[in-house]
Amino acid sequence: MSASVGQARQSAKLRSRALQREIMDLILERGLRHGDPLPTELELVETFGVGRNTVREALKVLQAMGIVDVRHGYGMFVASTNLDALAVTLEFHARMSLGQGGREATELVDVRQALESELVPSSIDALDADGLAAVASAVAWMDECAKAGRPLAEADRAFHRALYAPLRNSLLSSLLDVFWSAYSGLNRVLPADDAAATVAAHQAIYEAVAARDKEGAAELIRRHFDGARRTLAQLPQAGSAGR
């Protein structure tokens, strides 16, 4: 590829990125809300003085980012709050890292450990009898799976979802799902965790939560993720293949 072609492509990317920011600024400046219609392609061309192809490329990126919703035959709208794009990106890089030392997956564990241990006191404050029953049900499901020799992942996911559901935090819920999507890939490369120990750990967290022991619950959650970190540390490091 010639230098001139490369420069042209780079210039096109820069124009597209600049236009993406301008469209986002337009949404904010006009006070548009989720589901509100956006200006048409032609209006965007006229507003920003760029070509239609540049507008289309920028809109494709904004759609992938979950900012713009393009409905063919209806028009373009401000997308509803949706973290799917973030979830897919984090999951992809975390799972890719499993064959290269697991750095990104470990970072995801670090973030989740910090979030859960810091947020569990607030969740305990918000947890009512029905919410506590949902946490207990998830522990019972985990125990049932362990005794039957079935994987615990889905029951474990249900436990953490139930524990933090009272916070009504969609970002946290999405990150929990991202973690499990990424971490499930470990089942193909590492021995499974001790099922009985995993159930016991979650039972202990439940008991601390039921007793409204905020500090105890936070400490148990920190220890729980230390186990995940040790598991990830067993992965082969990048560049170690063939040694």
Secondary structure as the mmCIF struct_conf table of DSSP 4:
data_model
#
loop_
_struct_conf.conf_type_id
_struct_conf.id
_struct_conf.beg_label_comp_id
_struct_conf.beg_label_asym_id
_struct_conf.beg_label_seq_id
_struct_conf.end_label_comp_id
_struct_conf.end_label_asym_id
_struct_conf.end_label_seq_id
HELX_RH_AL_P HELX_RH_AL_P1 ALA A 3 GLU A 29
TURN_TY1_P TURN_TY1_P1 ARG A 30 GLY A 31
TURN_TY1_P TURN_TY1_P2 HIS A 34 GLY A 35
HELX_LH_PP_P HELX_LH_PP_P1 ASP A 36 ASP A 36
STRN STRN1 PRO A 37 PRO A 37
HELX_LH_PP_P HELX_LH_PP_P2 LEU A 38 THR A 40
HELX_RH_AL_P HELX_RH_AL_P2 GLU A 41 PHE A 48
TURN_TY1_P TURN_TY1_P3 GLY A 49 GLY A 49
HELX_RH_AL_P HELX_RH_AL_P3 ARG A 52 ALA A 64
TURN_TY1_P TURN_TY1_P4 MET A 65 GLY A 66
BEND BEND1 ILE A 67 ILE A 67
STRN STRN2 VAL A 68 ARG A 71
TURN_TY1_P TURN_TY1_P5 HIS A 72 TYR A 74
STRN STRN3 GLY A 75 VAL A 78
HELX_LH_PP_P HELX_LH_PP_P3 ALA A 79 SER A 80
BEND BEND2 THR A 81 THR A 81
HELX_RH_AL_P HELX_RH_AL_P4 ASP A 84 SER A 97
TURN_TY1_P TURN_TY1_P6 LEU A 98 GLY A 101
HELX_RH_AL_P HELX_RH_AL_P5 ARG A 103 ALA A 126
HELX_RH_AL_P HELX_RH_AL_P6 ALA A 129 ALA A 148
TURN_TY1_P TURN_TY1_P7 GLY A 149 GLY A 149
HELX_RH_AL_P HELX_RH_AL_P7 ALA A 153 TYR A 164
HELX_RH_3T_P HELX_RH_3T_P1 ALA A 165 LEU A 167
HELX_RH_AL_P HELX_RH_AL_P8 SER A 170 TYR A 183
HELX_RH_3T_P HELX_RH_3T_P2 SER A 184 ARG A 188
TURN_TY1_P TURN_TY1_P8 VAL A 189 VAL A 189
BEND BEND3 LEU A 190 LEU A 190
HELX_LH_PP_P HELX_LH_PP_P4 PRO A 191 ASP A 193
HELX_RH_AL_P HELX_RH_AL_P9 ALA A 195 ALA A 210
TURN_TY1_P TURN_TY1_P9 ALA A 211 ARG A 212
HELX_RH_AL_P HELX_RH_AL_P10 LYS A 214 ALA A 233
TURN_TY1_P TURN_TY1_P10 GLN A 234 GLN A 234
BEND BEND4 LEU A 235 LEU A 235
HELX_LH_PP_P HELX_LH_PP_P5 PRO A 236 GLN A 237
TURN_TY1_P TURN_TY1_P11 ALA A 238 GLY A 239
TURN_TY1_P TURN_TY1_P12 ALA A 241 GLY A 242
#
